[in-house]
Amino acid sequence: MNNKTNSDKSNSVDDFQRILSLAEFGVKRMEERRTVEFRIFISYITLLVLALYQLSKQQNSIHDFFKSIIQKDSVNLELLEGIILWLLALCIHIIYVIWQVGIGIAMDNDSYRRNFYLKKAEEISGHPLKYENFDSGNKIKPITNYLQQFKYLWIIWADWSRVLLVVTPTLLFIIVVHLFFKNIGLESLWLSGINIFISSLPLVASLMQKRCKK
């Protein structure tokens, strides 16, 4: 009888350690992602600030650079140059935003994994805490391909840190592009309007997803 009791206690301890290890794994993964996320954010925001500084400081420098390389045979060439560079910069910005969505979902999964297994470990210990609305219907959200991340744009507005990491670079990007167009002589309301619309499109789509999710 004593042997059976000791065996049950040993199994309970082993189960507790295994489940606690899973909770610790979720914590570790989440902290590692947060560190990488912060470094990428700082790198991108620094790049935008430097671009903003250079564009504010040097009037028409980009325009003169193109003139020294390409002989203009058409008045439309200047517009084409600006649009091509803008599209390239826009692709980089969209990749950054979608990357933030992907890492946000991964961190949300890590957070759910941590809370789930921590609660299980507390139950095994015999002294569980009471959680308000713990079972909120949350589930692990696996991302198997890049385009699937567009389904989770709502994560941008899930917490204030995600908003800061996406909205702040978007606003800076819009300002930088506006100054870029101005410096190469392409300042116009329709170009600025298109830039604001396309740059803000992921934010608008994420807001709509969040409303539908509720």
N, C-alpha and C positions, 0 to 999 in steps of 0.2 A: 504493500500500500504506500509506504514511504517512498519507494523507488518510483512508483507511478506519479506521485505528487511532485517529486523532484524533477522528473522528466517533463511534466506539464509546465513547471516553472521555467525550466531550461528552454523549452519550445517558445514560451511566451517572451522570454528575454531575447531569443534569436529573432522572433518575428518583429519585436519592437526595434531592434537594431537595424534590421533590413529595411523596415518602413521608414525609420528615421534617416537612414542613409539616402533613401529616395528623396525625402524632403530636403536634405542637405544638398543633394545633387541639383535640385531645382533652384536653390538659393545661389549656388556656385555659378550655374549657367547664366542666371539672371544678372549677377554682378559682372561677369565677364562681358556679356552683351552690353551692359550699361557703360562699361569702360570704353569699348570699341565705338559705341554710339557717340559718346562725348568727344572722342578724338576726331571722328569724321565730321561732326558738327563744327567743332572749332576750326578744322582745316578748311571747310567749305565757307564758313562765315568770314574767315580771315581773307580768303581769296576774293570774296565779294567786296569786303571793305577796302582791300587794296585796289581793286578795279574802280570802286567808287572814288577813291582818293585820286587815282591817276586821271580819270575822266574829268573830275572837277578841276584838277590842276592844269591839265594840258588841253587847251582848246584846239580843235582841228588836227591834233597829232595823228589820229587814226586815218583821217582823210588824206593827209599829206603822205602817210606811209603807202596807202594804196596808189596814189598818183605816181610815186617813185617806182612802183613795180609794174603797173599796168597802164598802157596807153588807152585812154578812153576814146572809143569810136562812136559811142552812143550815150545819150543822156540817161538811158535806163540802166547802164552798167553800174553806176553808183548805187542805185536802188537794189540791184541784184546782189552786189557785194554785201550790203548791209543786211539784207534778208537772209542770205546764206549763213553769215556769222551768227545772226540772231537765232536761226533754227538750230545751229550746232550748240549754242549756249542753252537753248530751251531744252534740247534733248538731255544735256547734262543735268539740268535742274529737275526735269521730270524723273530721271533715273534716281536722283537723290531723294525726291519725295517718295517714290515707290519703295526705295530701299528703307526709308523710315517706316513705311507701312509694314514691310516684311519683318523688320526687327521688332516693331511694336507688337505684332502678332506673336512672334517667338517669345518675347518677354511676358506677354499675357499668358501664354501656355506655361511658361516656367513658374509664374506666380500661382496659377491654378494648381499645378503639380505640387508646389511647395505647401500650399494651404490644405490640399486634399490629404496628402500623406502625413502632414503634421497633425491633422485632426485624427487620423487613424491611429497614429502613435499615442496620442493622448488618451484615446479610448482604451487601448491595450494597457496603458499605465494604470487604469482604474480611477483616474482623476481628470476626466475630460472637462474642458471649458465650454461655456455656452457661447455659440456664435449666432449673431443676428443676421438673418437672411444669407446664411452661408451657402445653402443649396439654391443658387440663383439660376440654375439651368445652364451654367457655363460648361463648356466642353473644350477638349483639346482641338485646335484648329490646324490640321496639317496643311502645309503649302507644298504641293507636288510640282508646280510649274510657275514660271515668272508671272504670266498673265493672271493667274489666280489671285494675285495680291490686289488687283483692282476690285475684287469682291469685298475686300476688307478696308476700304478707304475710310470707313467710319472710325477706325482706330485713332485717326489724327486728332479727333475731338474727345477721346476717351479720358484724357487727363491733361492737366495744365502743362506738364513737361513736354508732352508730344506736340501740343499746340505751339509752344515756344520753339521747338526744334524744326517745325515746318513753316509756320506763319512768318516768323522773323526773316528767314532766308528768302521766302517768297517776296516779301515787301522790298527787301534789299535788291533782289533780282530785278523787279519791276523798275526801280529807280535807276539801277545801273544800265539797263537796256534803254531807258528813256534818254539818259545822258549820252549813251553811245550813238543813238540816232541823231541827237542834237549836234554832237561833235563832228559827224560826217555830213552834216547839212541835210538830214532827212527828218527833221523835226516836223511832225504833223499830227493832227488830232486823230486821224484814222489809224495811223501806225501805233500811236500810244494806246488807243482804245483796243486794238487787236492784241497788243502785248499784254495789257491788263486782263483782258478776257481769257486768253489762252493760259496765261500764267496762273490765274485764279481758278481755272476750271477744276483741277483736282480738289481744291478746297470746297468749292460749291457742290461737287459730286459727293464729297465725303459728308457734308452737312445733310444732303438729301438722303443718303444712306442711313445716317444716324436717326433722322426723323422716321424713316420707314421701319427701322429696327425697333424703335419704341412701340 
